[in-house]
Amino acid sequence: MLRGRWSIGLAFALLAVALWGSGQAAAEELKIGVIAPLSGPGAGWGLALRGGAELAAEDMNAQGGLEVAGTKYKVVVIAYDDKYQAQGGADAANRLVFLDKVKFIVGPMGSAVGLAAQEFTEPNKVILIGDSFSTKLLSPKKPYTFRTTMTTAEFALPMIKWIKQKYNLENWAFVTSNDESGKEVAAANLAAHKAVGHKIVDEDYYERGTADFMPMLSRALAQKPDGIDIDGAAPSDGGMLVKQVR
């Protein structure tokens, strides 16, 4: 929750700068959209994101509101569940942009969901401050999208170097989701494994919503890996993977 609150605080600071530069007319209420997985495999992340937004809004409002260029706005959070799925992200962004008329959205989390939401935010000049790792998320052609965290592209190599030095496990199996989120993580992690001299003995991808991982895990374990990399798995997927491996 602390991470969620810190990220939302940073997001609100960016929104204040955006409001100041936009010359938006004074208003008593500022609606902030939240797109997050409030159910499904990513709910552990999404509930923290929504909670962080609500706590940050509560803090701001207790101080009289978010002040921008001398005007104070009461912050109202409108959150929708994307279920950690691309279609859910598109539906949530569509609703926030066209029905709720928000100009600022925090989230979503996950590459597939973030790219889907962008289809609505970018052409309608709605600011999106998300936590999606995709290298496709940010570009000069997408001026209304921002990211608040580092991605696998930045931390995969130092993380796997540390694992190599501490545990010296040579043979690895790799399991992650078969979507934009999983593929982005896979590209960075597999390159990092190769860079430090690890051998990938099995590589497999599961569909979101899978509950029985035993077929793919059995194939992986048959190759006698020293470790299994499940980076990219959402919280509940990761828990089931670890349980079934054991």
N, C-alpha and C positions, 0 to 999 in steps of 0.2 A: 504493500500500500504506500510505503514511503517513496518508492521509486515512481509509482503512478502519480503521487502528489507532486513530486519534484518535476516530473516531465510536464504535467499539466500547468504548473506554475510557470515554467519556461514557455510553454505554448501561449499562455495568457499574456506574457510579456511581449511575445512576437505579435499577438493580436492587437495589443495596445499600439505598437508601432505602426501596424497596418492601418488601424483606424485613424491615427493621427495624420498619416500621409494621404488618406483617401478623401479627407475633407467631408466625411459623413456628417450629416446634420445631427444636432443634439437629439437624444432620445432617452427615455427613462429606462428602457429595457434593452439589453443586448442578449440575443439568443446564441448560444454556443451548441452546435451539434456534436454528438459523440457517436461514432460508429465503432462497435466493439463486439467480440464474441461473448455474449452473455449466457449462452448455452452451448452445448457441444464440446468438442475436445479442447478448445481454447478458452473455455470459460474462466479458468484460473487467472488468465491474463486480463480478460475483458472486464470481469467484475472489479478488478483492481483499477483498471483504467477509468471506468465509470465512477467508482468511489473516489478516485483522485480528483476527477473533474468536479464532483459535487462538493468535496471538501475545499478545493481551491475557490469555488464559487462562494461557498459559505464564508470563507475567510475574507474574500473581497467585499462581499455584501455587508459583513459585520463592520467593515471600515468605511461604509458609506457607498460602496460600489467601486467599479473599475474607472479610474479617472483618466481621461484622455483629452488633452488640450483644454483643460478647465471644466470639462463636462463629466459628470459621474453617471455611470450606467449600472443598473442592477443586472447582474449576470444570471441568466436562466439556462439551465442545462437540459437539452432534449436528447435523449439517448435511444438508439435502436440496436437491436440484436442482429448481427450479420451471420451468426452461427459458424463463423470461421470458414465461410464459403463465398466464392466469388459472386454468385447470384445474390446472396444475402447482402453483400457490400453494395452491389449495384442498386438493389431495392431500397436500402437505407439511404444512400446518397440521393437517389431520385426523390424520395419523400422529403428529405431535409431541404433540398434545393427548391423544389417546386411547390410543395405544400406548406412547409414550415417557413420558407423564405429566409433561411439562415445564410449568412455570408462567411461564416467561419466554422470549420469542422475539425475536431480533434479525433485522430484515428484515421483509418482502422489499423489493425495489426495483421501482418501477413501479406506477402507479395501479391498473391492472387486476388485478395480482397481489395488491396490498395489500388491495383491497376484497374479493377472493375469500377471502383468509386470514382476514379479520375475521369472516366468517360462522361460523368455528369458535372464534376466540379470545375475542370479546366475550361470547357467551352462557355460556362456560365460565370466565370471569374469568381469562383468561391474558393477561399483559401482552405487548403487541406494540410494539416500538420499531423503526419502519421508516423508509424513505426514499422514500415515495410522495408525489407532488405533488398528488394529487386533493384538491379542496376538500371532498369528501364523506368524507374519511378521518377528520377530527377533528370532534367535536361533543360537547355535554354528554351525549348519549345513548350515547357511546362512551368511557366513562371509563378503559378499559384500554389505549387506543391512544395512542402518543406518536410524535413525529417529531423527527429530529435535525438536519435541514438546512433551509435556506431553499428556497422553491419558485419556479417561474416567475412566479407571481403577484407575488412581491416583486422579482425581479431583471430581469424582461423589459423594463420601461420604461427603467430606467437603462442597461441593456445596449444597447438599440436606439437610445437617444438618443446614446450614445457612437459607435456605428456611423454614425449620421447625421452627426454633427459631423466625424468623421475621414474618411469616405469619400464622403458626400453621394451615395449611390446612390438614385435615385428609384423605379424600378420593380422590384418583387420578385415572385418565384414562391415558393410555400410548399408544402413536401412533408413529410408526417409519417405516422405509423402510424394505421390506422383502428381504434383501440380507446380505452379510457378514458385511457391514458397520453398518446396523441397528441392527443386532443381537449382535454385539460386544458392541454397546452402550446400548442395552437392558439389557444384562447380568450384566453390571456394575450398571446401574441406578436402575433396579428393585431390585437388592441386597441392594443398598443404601436406597431406599424407605423402604424396609422391616426392615433394621437395625435401622431406626429412628422411626419406628412404624406407617408408612403410610399404608393405605389399598389400594390395587390396585383393583378398581371396574370394570375396563374394560381394555383389552390389545388387540391391533390390529396392523396389519402390512399391508402396501400398496405396490403395485408394482411400480417400478420406471416408470415415465411417466404418472402416474395418475394425472388427472386434477380435477375430481369430487370426493371430499372427503366426500360429504354429507352423503352417506349411512353409512360409518363407524363412522362418527362424530355423526350422529343421534343415533346410538346404544350407543355410549359413553355417550352422554348427557342424554339419558334415565336413566342412572345409577346415575344421579345427582352428578357428581364429584365436588370437591372443586377446583381442578386444573387439567390441561391436560399437560402432559409431552410430548413434541414433539422433544426432543433432538435426534439428528441423522438425522433429516430432512435437506436436502440441502437448500440453501437460498431461491430459488423460491418456493420450496415445502413448506417451513416454512411460507412464506408469504401467500400462498394460504390457508394453514391450518388455520392460524389466521383469515384471512378474512372470511372464511366460518364458522368458529366457531362463530364469532360475528354475 
